[in-house]
Amino acid sequence: VFVEILADGGLAPEMVVVPRGVFAMGAADDDADAKPQERPRRPVRFLRGFAMGRSEVTVGDFRRFVEATGYQAVASRSGSSTVYD
């Protein structure tokens, strides 16, 4: 777990490092409670480690980020968005 110091002296969200490696995703064949969409069990490999937030980003957190940086989503900049189904 690590935290970076922001330019204004505040702290960024806590981050957790997920190392490279392999894990089994999905339900085992003998799991009677598993749903069909949880099968088949298959290996998932991360070739590179990465970090992700330790907790969810709240609407307030995102609002403070937008106000501090002037961030605009692509949809806001272009006036349209794309939906994938």
N, C-alpha and C positions, 0 to 999 in steps of 0.2 A: 504494500500500500504506500502511495506517495501523494504529496500535495505540492503544487507549485505556487510560488508567490506571484501575484499579479502586479502589473506595472503601478497600480495605485496603492500597493502595499497589502491589499486584501489577499485572501486565500482562494485558490481555485478549488473545485470539488475534489474530494478524495478519489483517487484512481486505483484500480486493482490491475496488476499485470497478469494476463493470461498467457502462459508460456507456449511455445510451439510444442506440438505433440499430436497425439491421436486419442480419440475417445469414441466409444460406441454410442450412437444416437439411435433411439427407437426402443420399442418394447421387445422383450425377449419372446420367443415363440411360445413359451409355457406360461405367459402372463395372461390369465383368463380375464382380467379386468381391462386389458388394453383395447383401445379403439383401433379400427382398421387403418386410420391415417397415421398411427404410431408405428406401423410396420412397413417395410421390413427393417430390422435393426441393421445398421450399416456403419462402417468406420468413417469418421470425419477427421481430416488431417489439417492442422494449421501449420503451414510451412514457415510462418513468421509469428512471433509473439506479438501481442498488442495489449493496449491498456483500455479499460472502459470504466465509466463512473461507478462508484460503489453503491450509489443510491440513485433513484430516479431524479430527473430534472423536472422541477415544478414549473408551472406557468409563471410564477413570480420570478424564479431563477432566470427563465428565458427572457422575461420582460426586462430585467436588470441588464442582461447581456445585450439586448437590442438597444436599450437606452445608452449604454456605455460605449457601444461600438458603432452604432448607426447601421447595423446589419439589416439587409433586405434580402428576403428569399428570392430565388430565381422567378417564382410565380409573381411576386410583387414587382420585380424589375421589368418583366416582360409583359405583364398584364394578363397572363393566362397560365393555366396549369395543365398537367397531364395526369390522367388517371389510368392505372393499369388494373385490369380485372383478371 
